[in-house]
Structure formats: C-alpha cells, structure tokens
Amino acid sequence: MSGSKKARFSATGFLPVPKLREMLLELKELLESGKLKSVIYKSYPLDQVPEAHAYADTGHKRGNIIMTI
C-alpha cells in the first residue's frame, strides 16, 4: 500500500530528552493506530552493515532497510 504522504527521519542532531520522548510517543501512537505504516524493503544481519549501506546508496530501494540483531 502506498500513499502520497512521505516522512523522512534522521538520527543525527540533538534533541532534549523530554522533546525526544514526546516525539517518540507520538510516533508510537501513529504506528499503533495504523495512521502511519512503515515499509520494510529489505533486511540485513548486523554483520552486513557495509552491504546494507552500499545497497541503499544505489538508489534502488523502495522502503526502509533494517538491520537484524
């Protein structure tokens, strides 16, 4: 399922803990309510981080790449 709304998140930068907690709780509520869906395109084991980055850099991915632990 694909919609017209897109979101991009970055793990860089600094947010005060209370603000980060507030944002994560809002994200959790959106996911649990079904208003936001995550598209997992491909997963890699943790020892294949370089391969996952290389694949993401190709520009061919259509969703999120996750690392499994």
PDB file of N, CA, C, O and CB in Angstrom:
ATOM      1  N   MET A   1       0.838  -1.174   0.000  1.00  0.00           N
ATOM      2  CA  MET A   1       0.000   0.000   0.000  1.00  0.00           C
ATOM      3  C   MET A   1       0.882   1.236   0.000  1.00  0.00           C
ATOM      4  O   MET A   1       1.835   1.317   0.776  1.00  0.00           O
ATOM      5  CB  MET A   1      -0.953  -0.002   1.207  1.00  0.00           C
ATOM      6  N   SER A   2       0.585   2.178  -0.840  1.00  0.00           N
ATOM      7  CA  SER A   2       1.397   3.371  -0.945  1.00  0.00           C
ATOM      8  C   SER A   2       0.498   4.592  -0.925  1.00  0.00           C
ATOM      9  O   SER A   2      -0.568   4.591  -1.540  1.00  0.00           O
ATOM     10  CB  SER A   2       2.257   3.343  -2.218  1.00  0.00           C
ATOM     11  N   GLY A   3       0.913   5.613  -0.237  1.00  0.00           N
ATOM     12  CA  GLY A   3       0.137   6.845  -0.170  1.00  0.00           C
ATOM     13  C   GLY A   3       0.937   8.008  -0.694  1.00  0.00           C
ATOM     14  O   GLY A   3       2.071   7.842  -1.142  1.00  0.00           O
ATOM     15  N   SER A   4       0.355   9.178  -0.641  1.00  0.00           N
ATOM     16  CA  SER A   4       1.030  10.363  -1.155  1.00  0.00           C
ATOM     17  C   SER A   4       1.853  11.069  -0.092  1.00  0.00           C
ATOM     18  O   SER A   4       2.660  11.938  -0.421  1.00  0.00           O
ATOM     19  CB  SER A   4       0.023  11.318  -1.731  1.00  0.00           C
ATOM     20  N   LYS A   5       1.667  10.716   1.178  1.00  0.00           N
ATOM     21  CA  LYS A   5       2.405  11.376   2.239  1.00  0.00           C
ATOM     22  C   LYS A   5       3.696  10.620   2.514  1.00  0.00           C
ATOM     23  O   LYS A   5       3.702   9.392   2.604  1.00  0.00           O
ATOM     24  CB  LYS A   5       1.553  11.479   3.515  1.00  0.00           C
ATOM     25  N   LYS A   6       4.773  11.353   2.646  1.00  0.00           N
ATOM     26  CA  LYS A   6       6.076  10.763   2.902  1.00  0.00           C
ATOM     27  C   LYS A   6       6.668  11.396   4.157  1.00  0.00           C
ATOM     28  O   LYS A   6       6.357  12.539   4.489  1.00  0.00           O
ATOM     29  CB  LYS A   6       7.022  10.952   1.684  1.00  0.00           C
ATOM     30  N   ALA A   7       7.503  10.661   4.835  1.00  0.00           N
ATOM     31  CA  ALA A   7       8.192  11.174   6.013  1.00  0.00           C
ATOM     32  C   ALA A   7       9.644  10.750   5.927  1.00  0.00           C
ATOM     33  O   ALA A   7       9.949   9.649   5.470  1.00  0.00           O
ATOM     34  CB  ALA A   7       7.533  10.664   7.334  1.00  0.00           C
ATOM     35  N   ARG A   8      10.521  11.604   6.358  1.00  0.00           N
ATOM     36  CA  ARG A   8      11.940  11.271   6.390  1.00  0.00           C
ATOM     37  C   ARG A   8      12.456  11.603   7.779  1.00  0.00           C
ATOM     38  O   ARG A   8      12.219  12.691   8.304  1.00  0.00           O
ATOM     39  CB  ARG A   8      12.743  12.040   5.283  1.00  0.00           C
ATOM     40  N   PHE A   9      13.160  10.656   8.357  1.00  0.00           N
ATOM     41  CA  PHE A   9      13.694  10.833   9.694  1.00  0.00           C
ATOM     42  C   PHE A   9      15.211  10.725   9.640  1.00  0.00           C
ATOM     43  O   PHE A   9      15.767   9.994   8.821  1.00  0.00           O
ATOM     44  CB  PHE A   9      13.100   9.794  10.672  1.00  0.00           C
ATOM     45  N   SER A  10      15.854  11.447  10.503  1.00  0.00           N
ATOM     46  CA  SER A  10      17.307  11.409  10.572  1.00  0.00           C
ATOM     47  C   SER A  10      17.725  11.133  12.009  1.00  0.00           C
ATOM     48  O   SER A  10      17.105  11.628  12.950  1.00  0.00           O
ATOM     49  CB  SER A  10      17.927  12.735  10.057  1.00  0.00           C
ATOM     50  N   ALA A  11      18.765  10.352  12.170  1.00  0.00           N
ATOM     51  CA  ALA A  11      19.238  10.003  13.507  1.00  0.00           C
ATOM     52  C   ALA A  11      20.345  10.937  13.981  1.00  0.00           C
ATOM     53  O   ALA A  11      20.962  10.687  15.016  1.00  0.00           O
ATOM     54  CB  ALA A  11      19.731   8.568  13.528  1.00  0.00           C
ATOM     55  N   THR A  12      20.601  12.000  13.241  1.00  0.00           N
ATOM     56  CA  THR A  12      21.652  12.928  13.634  1.00  0.00           C
ATOM     57  C   THR A  12      21.053  14.130  14.341  1.00  0.00           C
ATOM     58  O   THR A  12      19.854  14.388  14.234  1.00  0.00           O
ATOM     59  CB  THR A  12      22.466  13.375  12.416  1.00  0.00           C
ATOM     60  N   GLY A  13      21.868  14.845  15.045  1.00  0.00           N
ATOM     61  CA  GLY A  13      21.400  16.042  15.733  1.00  0.00           C
ATOM     62  C   GLY A  13      21.130  15.763  17.196  1.00  0.00           C
ATOM     63  O   GLY A  13      21.285  14.639  17.673  1.00  0.00           O
ATOM     64  N   PHE A  14      20.725  16.801  17.897  1.00  0.00           N
ATOM     65  CA  PHE A  14      20.491  16.688  19.334  1.00  0.00           C
ATOM     66  C   PHE A  14      19.110  17.230  19.663  1.00  0.00           C
ATOM     67  O   PHE A  14      18.734  18.315  19.218  1.00  0.00           O
ATOM     68  CB  PHE A  14      21.580  17.442  20.137  1.00  0.00           C
ATOM     69  N   LEU A  15      18.375  16.483  20.427  1.00  0.00           N
ATOM     70  CA  LEU A  15      17.093  16.939  20.956  1.00  0.00           C
ATOM     71  C   LEU A  15      17.111  16.719  22.457  1.00  0.00           C
ATOM     72  O   LEU A  15      17.629  15.707  22.928  1.00  0.00           O
ATOM     73  CB  LEU A  15      15.890  16.192  20.286  1.00  0.00           C
ATOM     74  N   PRO A  16      16.552  17.651  23.212  1.00  0.00           N
ATOM     75  CA  PRO A  16      16.443  17.419  24.659  1.00  0.00           C
ATOM     76  C   PRO A  16      15.595  16.166  24.902  1.00  0.00           C
ATOM     77  O   PRO A  16      14.649  15.904  24.159  1.00  0.00           O
ATOM     78  CB  PRO A  16      15.817  18.664  25.384  1.00  0.00           C
ATOM     79  N   VAL A  17      15.924  15.407  25.921  1.00  0.00           N
ATOM     80  CA  VAL A  17      15.256  14.141  26.209  1.00  0.00           C
ATOM     81  C   VAL A  17      13.734  14.285  26.285  1.00  0.00           C
ATOM     82  O   VAL A  17      13.032  13.459  25.702  1.00  0.00           O
ATOM     83  CB  VAL A  17      15.779  13.569  27.510  1.00  0.00           C
ATOM     84  N   PRO A  18      13.191  15.292  26.975  1.00  0.00           N
ATOM     85  CA  PRO A  18      11.718  15.392  27.021  1.00  0.00           C
ATOM     86  C   PRO A  18      11.094  15.567  25.631  1.00  0.00           C
ATOM     87  O   PRO A  18      10.048  14.982  25.352  1.00  0.00           O
ATOM     88  CB  PRO A  18      11.306  16.564  27.912  1.00  0.00           C
ATOM     89  N   LYS A  19      11.707  16.347  24.775  1.00  0.00           N
ATOM     90  CA  LYS A  19      11.180  16.556  23.419  1.00  0.00           C
ATOM     91  C   LYS A  19      11.285  15.264  22.612  1.00  0.00           C
ATOM     92  O   LYS A  19      10.348  14.910  21.896  1.00  0.00           O
ATOM     93  CB  LYS A  19      11.943  17.704  22.702  1.00  0.00           C
ATOM     94  N   LEU A  20      12.397  14.565  22.717  1.00  0.00           N
ATOM     95  CA  LEU A  20      12.584  13.301  22.016  1.00  0.00           C
ATOM     96  C   LEU A  20      11.545  12.282  22.487  1.00  0.00           C
ATOM     97  O   LEU A  20      10.946  11.582  21.671  1.00  0.00           O
ATOM     98  CB  LEU A  20      14.015  12.762  22.239  1.00  0.00           C
ATOM     99  N   ARG A  21      11.333  12.200  23.795  1.00  0.00           N
ATOM    100  CA  ARG A  21      10.339  11.282  24.352  1.00  0.00           C
ATOM    101  C   ARG A  21       8.948  11.607  23.805  1.00  0.00           C
ATOM    102  O   ARG A  21       8.199  10.705  23.429  1.00  0.00           O
ATOM    103  CB  ARG A  21      10.338  11.354  25.896  1.00  0.00           C
ATOM    104  N   GLU A  22       8.608  12.889  23.761  1.00  0.00           N
ATOM    105  CA  GLU A  22       7.315  13.325  23.235  1.00  0.00           C
ATOM    106  C   GLU A  22       7.148  12.913  21.767  1.00  0.00           C
ATOM    107  O   GLU A  22       6.092  12.421  21.369  1.00  0.00           O
ATOM    108  CB  GLU A  22       7.169  14.850  23.378  1.00  0.00           C
ATOM    109  N   MET A  23       8.185  13.116  20.981  1.00  0.00           N
ATOM    110  CA  MET A  23       8.121  12.765  19.562  1.00  0.00           C
ATOM    111  C   MET A  23       8.009  11.256  19.365  1.00  0.00           C
ATOM    112  O   MET A  23       7.260  10.800  18.501  1.00  0.00           O
ATOM    113  CB  MET A  23       9.354  13.297  18.828  1.00  0.00           C
ATOM    114  N   LEU A  24       8.742  10.479  20.154  1.00  0.00           N
ATOM    115  CA  LEU A  24       8.683   9.027  20.038  1.00  0.00           C
ATOM    116  C   LEU A  24       7.312   8.487  20.457  1.00  0.00           C
ATOM    117  O   LEU A  24       6.810   7.542  19.848  1.00  0.00           O
ATOM    118  CB  LEU A  24       9.781   8.388  20.886  1.00  0.00           C
ATOM    119  N   LEU A  25       6.710   9.073  21.482  1.00  0.00           N
ATOM    120  CA  LEU A  25       5.370   8.656  21.899  1.00  0.00           C
ATOM    121  C   LEU A  25       4.342   8.967  20.813  1.00  0.00           C
ATOM    122  O   LEU A  25       3.438   8.170  20.560  1.00  0.00           O
ATOM    123  CB  LEU A  25       4.976   9.349  23.216  1.00  0.00           C
ATOM    124  N   GLU A  26       4.482  10.126  20.173  1.00  0.00           N
ATOM    125  CA  GLU A  26       3.576  10.479  19.075  1.00  0.00           C
ATOM    126  C   GLU A  26       3.740   9.502  17.913  1.00  0.00           C
ATOM    127  O   GLU A  26       2.754   9.060  17.323  1.00  0.00           O
ATOM    128  CB  GLU A  26       3.837  11.925  18.597  1.00  0.00           C
ATOM    129  N   LEU A  27       4.981   9.168  17.591  1.00  0.00           N
ATOM    130  CA  LEU A  27       5.260   8.207  16.527  1.00  0.00           C
ATOM    131  C   LEU A  27       4.668   6.842  16.876  1.00  0.00           C
ATOM    132  O   LEU A  27       4.073   6.189  16.019  1.00  0.00           O
ATOM    133  CB  LEU A  27       6.779   8.089  16.288  1.00  0.00           C
ATOM    134  N   LYS A  28       4.825   6.411  18.116  1.00  0.00           N
ATOM    135  CA  LYS A  28       4.262   5.135  18.582  1.00  0.00           C
ATOM    136  C   LYS A  28       2.745   5.120  18.422  1.00  0.00           C
ATOM    137  O   LYS A  28       2.178   4.130  17.960  1.00  0.00           O
ATOM    138  CB  LYS A  28       4.639   4.882  20.056  1.00  0.00           C
ATOM    139  N   GLU A  29       2.090   6.209  18.800  1.00  0.00           N
ATOM    140  CA  GLU A  29       0.629   6.290  18.670  1.00  0.00           C
ATOM    141  C   GLU A  29       0.198   6.211  17.208  1.00  0.00           C
ATOM    142  O   GLU A  29      -0.784   5.541  16.891  1.00  0.00           O
ATOM    143  CB  GLU A  29       0.107   7.589  19.299  1.00  0.00           C
ATOM    144  N   LEU A  30       0.918   6.886  16.318  1.00  0.00           N
ATOM    145  CA  LEU A  30       0.578   6.846  14.895  1.00  0.00           C
ATOM    146  C   LEU A  30       0.730   5.437  14.335  1.00  0.00           C
ATOM    147  O   LEU A  30      -0.109   4.979  13.561  1.00  0.00           O
ATOM    148  CB  LEU A  30       1.459   7.821  14.106  1.00  0.00           C
ATOM    149  N   LEU A  31       1.802   4.752  14.729  1.00  0.00           N
ATOM    150  CA  LEU A  31       2.016   3.381  14.260  1.00  0.00           C
ATOM    151  C   LEU A  31       0.941   2.445  14.793  1.00  0.00           C
ATOM    152  O   LEU A  31       0.391   1.639  14.042  1.00  0.00           O
ATOM    153  CB  LEU A  31       3.400   2.881  14.683  1.00  0.00           C
ATOM    154  N   GLU A  32       0.637   2.545  16.084  1.00  0.00           N
ATOM    155  CA  GLU A  32      -0.351   1.655  16.701  1.00  0.00           C
ATOM    156  C   GLU A  32      -1.761   1.890  16.159  1.00  0.00           C
ATOM    157  O   GLU A  32      -2.558   0.955  16.080  1.00  0.00           O
ATOM    158  CB  GLU A  32      -0.347   1.842  18.212  1.00  0.00           C
ATOM    159  N   SER A  33      -2.072   3.126  15.787  1.00  0.00           N
ATOM    160  CA  SER A  33      -3.407   3.438  15.278  1.00  0.00           C
ATOM    161  C   SER A  33      -3.556   3.090  13.798  1.00  0.00           C
ATOM    162  O   SER A  33      -4.664   3.102  13.262  1.00  0.00           O
ATOM    163  CB  SER A  33      -3.712   4.910  15.492  1.00  0.00           C
ATOM    164  N   GLY A  34      -2.441   2.781  13.143  1.00  0.00           N
ATOM    165  CA  GLY A  34      -2.495   2.458  11.723  1.00  0.00           C
ATOM    166  C   GLY A  34      -2.455   3.675  10.821  1.00  0.00           C
ATOM    167  O   GLY A  34      -2.560   3.536   9.603  1.00  0.00           O
ATOM    168  N   LYS A  35      -2.305   4.874  11.391  1.00  0.00           N
ATOM    169  CA  LYS A  35      -2.239   6.094  10.589  1.00  0.00           C
ATOM    170  C   LYS A  35      -0.892   6.236   9.897  1.00  0.00           C
ATOM    171  O   LYS A  35      -0.764   6.981   8.926  1.00  0.00           O
ATOM    172  CB  LYS A  35      -2.504   7.313  11.459  1.00  0.00           C
ATOM    173  N   LEU A  36       0.104   5.529  10.391  1.00  0.00           N
ATOM    174  CA  LEU A  36       1.440   5.550   9.800  1.00  0.00           C
ATOM    175  C   LEU A  36       1.900   4.112   9.638  1.00  0.00           C
ATOM    176  O   LEU A  36       1.851   3.322  10.582  1.00  0.00           O
ATOM    177  CB  LEU A  36       2.448   6.373  10.676  1.00  0.00           C
ATOM    178  N   LYS A  37       2.340   3.784   8.454  1.00  0.00           N
ATOM    179  CA  LYS A  37       2.831   2.432   8.196  1.00  0.00           C
ATOM    180  C   LYS A  37       4.270   2.526   7.701  1.00  0.00           C
ATOM    181  O   LYS A  37       4.615   3.390   6.895  1.00  0.00           O
ATOM    182  CB  LYS A  37       1.929   1.688   7.155  1.00  0.00           C
ATOM    183  N   SER A  38       5.076   1.638   8.192  1.00  0.00           N
ATOM    184  CA  SER A  38       6.465   1.579   7.782  1.00  0.00           C
ATOM    185  C   SER A  38       6.612   0.527   6.691  1.00  0.00           C
ATOM    186  O   SER A  38       6.097  -0.584   6.811  1.00  0.00           O
ATOM    187  CB  SER A  38       7.388   1.265   8.985  1.00  0.00           C
ATOM    188  N   VAL A  39       7.309   0.884   5.643  1.00  0.00           N
ATOM    189  CA  VAL A  39       7.557  -0.053   4.551  1.00  0.00           C
ATOM    190  C   VAL A  39       8.964  -0.615   4.730  1.00  0.00           C
ATOM    191  O   VAL A  39       9.951   0.106   4.590  1.00  0.00           O
ATOM    192  CB  VAL A  39       7.394   0.640   3.149  1.00  0.00           C
ATOM    193  N   ILE A  40       9.047  -1.906   5.040  1.00  0.00           N
ATOM    194  CA  ILE A  40      10.343  -2.561   5.189  1.00  0.00           C
ATOM    195  C   ILE A  40      10.639  -3.250   3.871  1.00  0.00           C
ATOM    196  O   ILE A  40       9.954  -4.195   3.481  1.00  0.00           O
ATOM    197  CB  ILE A  40      10.355  -3.582   6.392  1.00  0.00           C
ATOM    198  N   TYR A  41      11.666  -2.766   3.191  1.00  0.00           N
ATOM    199  CA  TYR A  41      12.001  -3.262   1.870  1.00  0.00           C
ATOM    200  C   TYR A  41      12.949  -4.450   1.927  1.00  0.00           C
ATOM    201  O   TYR A  41      12.785  -5.426   1.196  1.00  0.00           O
ATOM    202  CB  TYR A  41      12.610  -2.160   1.047  1.00  0.00           C
ATOM    203  N   LYS A  42      13.940  -4.356   2.803  1.00  0.00           N
ATOM    204  CA  LYS A  42      14.960  -5.395   2.854  1.00  0.00           C
ATOM    205  C   LYS A  42      15.584  -5.398   4.245  1.00  0.00           C
ATOM    206  O   LYS A  42      15.660  -4.359   4.901  1.00  0.00           O
ATOM    207  CB  LYS A  42      16.045  -5.176   1.755  1.00  0.00           C
ATOM    208  N   SER A  43      16.029  -6.569   4.691  1.00  0.00           N
ATOM    209  CA  SER A  43      16.725  -6.633   5.975  1.00  0.00           C
ATOM    210  C   SER A  43      18.066  -7.330   5.793  1.00  0.00           C
ATOM    211  O   SER A  43      18.233  -8.193   4.931  1.00  0.00           O
ATOM    212  CB  SER A  43      15.867  -7.369   7.036  1.00  0.00           C
ATOM    213  N   TYR A  44      19.002  -6.935   6.622  1.00  0.00           N
ATOM    214  CA  TYR A  44      20.359  -7.486   6.611  1.00  0.00           C
ATOM    215  C   TYR A  44      20.742  -7.850   8.032  1.00  0.00           C
ATOM    216  O   TYR A  44      20.315  -7.177   8.970  1.00  0.00           O
ATOM    217  CB  TYR A  44      21.383  -6.477   6.001  1.00  0.00           C
ATOM    218  N   PRO A  45      21.540  -8.904   8.219  1.00  0.00           N
ATOM    219  CA  PRO A  45      22.081  -9.171   9.558  1.00  0.00           C
ATOM    220  C   PRO A  45      23.083  -8.076   9.923  1.00  0.00           C
ATOM    221  O   PRO A  45      23.683  -7.448   9.051  1.00  0.00           O
ATOM    222  CB  PRO A  45      22.757 -10.581   9.621  1.00  0.00           C
ATOM    223  N   LEU A  46      23.248  -7.865  11.209  1.00  0.00           N
ATOM    224  CA  LEU A  46      24.096  -6.775  11.693  1.00  0.00           C
ATOM    225  C   LEU A  46      25.513  -6.821  11.128  1.00  0.00           C
ATOM    226  O   LEU A  46      26.130  -5.774  10.928  1.00  0.00           O
ATOM    227  CB  LEU A  46      24.157  -6.810  13.197  1.00  0.00           C
ATOM    228  N   ASP A  47      26.033  -8.009  10.871  1.00  0.00           N
ATOM    229  CA  ASP A  47      27.404  -8.100  10.358  1.00  0.00           C
ATOM    230  C   ASP A  47      27.507  -7.700   8.882  1.00  0.00           C
ATOM    231  O   ASP A  47      28.598  -7.739   8.313  1.00  0.00           O
ATOM    232  CB  ASP A  47      27.929  -9.518  10.540  1.00  0.00           C
ATOM    233  N   GLN A  48      26.393  -7.318   8.255  1.00  0.00           N
ATOM    234  CA  GLN A  48      26.416  -6.895   6.854  1.00  0.00           C
ATOM    235  C   GLN A  48      26.062  -5.415   6.691  1.00  0.00           C
ATOM    236  O   GLN A  48      25.475  -5.020   5.684  1.00  0.00           O
ATOM    237  CB  GLN A  48      25.451  -7.745   6.041  1.00  0.00           C
ATOM    238  N   VAL A  49      26.420  -4.603   7.680  1.00  0.00           N
ATOM    239  CA  VAL A  49      26.156  -3.164   7.610  1.00  0.00           C
ATOM    240  C   VAL A  49      26.761  -2.541   6.351  1.00  0.00           C
ATOM    241  O   VAL A  49      26.072  -1.765   5.689  1.00  0.00           O
ATOM    242  CB  VAL A  49      26.710  -2.464   8.854  1.00  0.00           C
ATOM    243  N   PRO A  50      28.011  -2.838   5.986  1.00  0.00           N
ATOM    244  CA  PRO A  50      28.562  -2.229   4.765  1.00  0.00           C
ATOM    245  C   PRO A  50      27.744  -2.577   3.510  1.00  0.00           C
ATOM    246  O   PRO A  50      27.550  -1.729   2.639  1.00  0.00           O
ATOM    247  CB  PRO A  50      30.011  -2.680   4.570  1.00  0.00           C
ATOM    248  N   GLU A  51      27.269  -3.816   3.424  1.00  0.00           N
ATOM    249  CA  GLU A  51      26.460  -4.225   2.275  1.00  0.00           C
ATOM    250  C   GLU A  51      25.131  -3.466   2.249  1.00  0.00           C
ATOM    251  O   GLU A  51      24.663  -3.053   1.188  1.00  0.00           O
ATOM    252  CB  GLU A  51      26.205  -5.746   2.311  1.00  0.00           C
ATOM    253  N   ALA A  52      24.527  -3.286   3.431  1.00  0.00           N
ATOM    254  CA  ALA A  52      23.264  -2.553   3.514  1.00  0.00           C
ATOM    255  C   ALA A  52      23.447  -1.105   3.071  1.00  0.00           C
ATOM    256  O   ALA A  52      22.619  -0.568   2.336  1.00  0.00           O
ATOM    257  CB  ALA A  52      22.707  -2.603   4.945  1.00  0.00           C
ATOM    258  N   HIS A  53      24.532  -0.474   3.517  1.00  0.00           N
ATOM    259  CA  HIS A  53      24.819   0.904   3.098  1.00  0.00           C
ATOM    260  C   HIS A  53      25.061   0.967   1.594  1.00  0.00           C
ATOM    261  O   HIS A  53      24.572   1.872   0.917  1.00  0.00           O
ATOM    262  CB  HIS A  53      26.045   1.461   3.857  1.00  0.00           C
ATOM    263  N   ALA A  54      25.801   0.021   1.084  1.00  0.00           N
ATOM    264  CA  ALA A  54      26.081   0.001  -0.354  1.00  0.00           C
ATOM    265  C   ALA A  54      24.787  -0.132  -1.148  1.00  0.00           C
ATOM    266  O   ALA A  54      24.609   0.536  -2.166  1.00  0.00           O
ATOM    267  CB  ALA A  54      27.041  -1.152  -0.705  1.00  0.00           C
ATOM    268  N   TYR A  55      23.886  -0.992  -0.685  1.00  0.00           N
ATOM    269  CA  TYR A  55      22.613  -1.161  -1.380  1.00  0.00           C
ATOM    270  C   TYR A  55      21.777   0.119  -1.314  1.00  0.00           C
ATOM    271  O   TYR A  55      21.185   0.527  -2.313  1.00  0.00           O
ATOM    272  CB  TYR A  55      21.831  -2.337  -0.778  1.00  0.00           C
ATOM    273  N   ALA A  56      21.729   0.743  -0.153  1.00  0.00           N
ATOM    274  CA  ALA A  56      20.962   1.980  -0.005  1.00  0.00           C
ATOM    275  C   ALA A  56      21.504   3.070  -0.929  1.00  0.00           C
ATOM    276  O   ALA A  56      20.739   3.873  -1.462  1.00  0.00           O
ATOM    277  CB  ALA A  56      20.993   2.460   1.457  1.00  0.00           C
ATOM    278  N   ASP A  57      22.809   3.096  -1.115  1.00  0.00           N
ATOM    279  CA  ASP A  57      23.437   4.108  -1.962  1.00  0.00           C
ATOM    280  C   ASP A  57      23.171   3.914  -3.448  1.00  0.00           C
ATOM    281  O   ASP A  57      23.419   4.824  -4.239  1.00  0.00           O
ATOM    282  CB  ASP A  57      24.911   4.113  -1.726  1.00  0.00           C
ATOM    283  N   THR A  58      22.666   2.735  -3.848  1.00  0.00           N
ATOM    284  CA  THR A  58      22.389   2.508  -5.264  1.00  0.00           C
ATOM    285  C   THR A  58      21.183   3.304  -5.743  1.00  0.00           C
ATOM    286  O   THR A  58      21.036   3.550  -6.940  1.00  0.00           O
ATOM    287  CB  THR A  58      22.163   1.029  -5.521  1.00  0.00           C
ATOM    288  N   GLY A  59      20.315   3.709  -4.812  1.00  0.00           N
ATOM    289  CA  GLY A  59      19.119   4.449  -5.186  1.00  0.00           C
ATOM    290  C   GLY A  59      17.976   3.565  -5.636  1.00  0.00           C
ATOM    291  O   GLY A  59      16.968   4.080  -6.120  1.00  0.00           O
ATOM    292  N   HIS A  60      18.094   2.242  -5.496  1.00  0.00           N
ATOM    293  CA  HIS A  60      17.063   1.320  -5.954  1.00  0.00           C
ATOM    294  C   HIS A  60      16.106   0.868  -4.857  1.00  0.00           C
ATOM    295  O   HIS A  60      15.127   0.180  -5.146  1.00  0.00           O
ATOM    296  CB  HIS A  60      17.705   0.126  -6.564  1.00  0.00           C
ATOM    297  N   LYS A  61      16.363   1.234  -3.620  1.00  0.00           N
ATOM    298  CA  LYS A  61      15.490   0.759  -2.541  1.00  0.00           C
ATOM    299  C   LYS A  61      14.148   1.471  -2.606  1.00  0.00           C
ATOM    300  O   LYS A  61      14.066   2.627  -3.020  1.00  0.00           O
ATOM    301  CB  LYS A  61      16.149   0.981  -1.160  1.00  0.00           C
ATOM    302  N   ARG A  62      13.082   0.761  -2.187  1.00  0.00           N
ATOM    303  CA  ARG A  62      11.727   1.296  -2.246  1.00  0.00           C
ATOM    304  C   ARG A  62      11.096   1.449  -0.869  1.00  0.00           C
ATOM    305  O   ARG A  62       9.914   1.777  -0.763  1.00  0.00           O
ATOM    306  CB  ARG A  62      10.865   0.409  -3.099  1.00  0.00           C
ATOM    307  N   GLY A  63      11.861   1.220   0.172  1.00  0.00           N
ATOM    308  CA  GLY A  63      11.354   1.314   1.538  1.00  0.00           C
ATOM    309  C   GLY A  63      12.528   1.330   2.495  1.00  0.00           C
ATOM    310  O   GLY A  63      13.654   1.639   2.105  1.00  0.00           O
ATOM    311  N   ASN A  64      12.267   1.003   3.728  1.00  0.00           N
ATOM    312  CA  ASN A  64      13.313   1.008   4.752  1.00  0.00           C
ATOM    313  C   ASN A  64      14.162  -0.254   4.687  1.00  0.00           C
ATOM    314  O   ASN A  64      13.681  -1.333   4.341  1.00  0.00           O
ATOM    315  CB  ASN A  64      12.694   1.147   6.141  1.00  0.00           C
ATOM    316  N   ILE A  65      15.404  -0.097   5.020  1.00  0.00           N
ATOM    317  CA  ILE A  65      16.317  -1.218   5.185  1.00  0.00           C
ATOM    318  C   ILE A  65      16.547  -1.346   6.683  1.00  0.00           C
ATOM    319  O   ILE A  65      16.887  -0.372   7.355  1.00  0.00           O
ATOM    320  CB  ILE A  65      17.679  -1.009   4.386  1.00  0.00           C
ATOM    321  N   ILE A  66      16.358  -2.553   7.200  1.00  0.00           N
ATOM    322  CA  ILE A  66      16.549  -2.755   8.626  1.00  0.00           C
ATOM    323  C   ILE A  66      17.708  -3.722   8.864  1.00  0.00           C
ATOM    324  O   ILE A  66      18.042  -4.556   8.022  1.00  0.00           O
ATOM    325  CB  ILE A  66      15.254  -3.284   9.278  1.00  0.00           C
ATOM    326  N   MET A  67      18.302  -3.575  10.037  1.00  0.00           N
ATOM    327  CA  MET A  67      19.382  -4.454  10.454  1.00  0.00           C
ATOM    328  C   MET A  67      18.829  -5.367  11.538  1.00  0.00           C
ATOM    329  O   MET A  67      18.222  -4.895  12.499  1.00  0.00           O
ATOM    330  CB  MET A  67      20.630  -3.642  10.962  1.00  0.00           C
ATOM    331  N   THR A  68      19.035  -6.670  11.391  1.00  0.00           N
ATOM    332  CA  THR A  68      18.565  -7.618  12.401  1.00  0.00           C
ATOM    333  C   THR A  68      19.695  -7.959  13.356  1.00  0.00           C
ATOM    334  O   THR A  68      20.850  -8.092  12.952  1.00  0.00           O
ATOM    335  CB  THR A  68      18.013  -8.898  11.741  1.00  0.00           C
ATOM    336  N   ILE A  69      19.349  -8.097  14.611  1.00  0.00           N
ATOM    337  CA  ILE A  69      20.344  -8.409  15.641  1.00  0.00           C
ATOM    338  C   ILE A  69      20.113  -9.840  16.118  1.00  0.00           C
ATOM    339  O   ILE A  69      20.835 -10.324  16.989  1.00  0.00           O
ATOM    340  CB  ILE A  69      20.262  -7.396  16.841  1.00  0.00           C
TER     341      ILE A  69
END
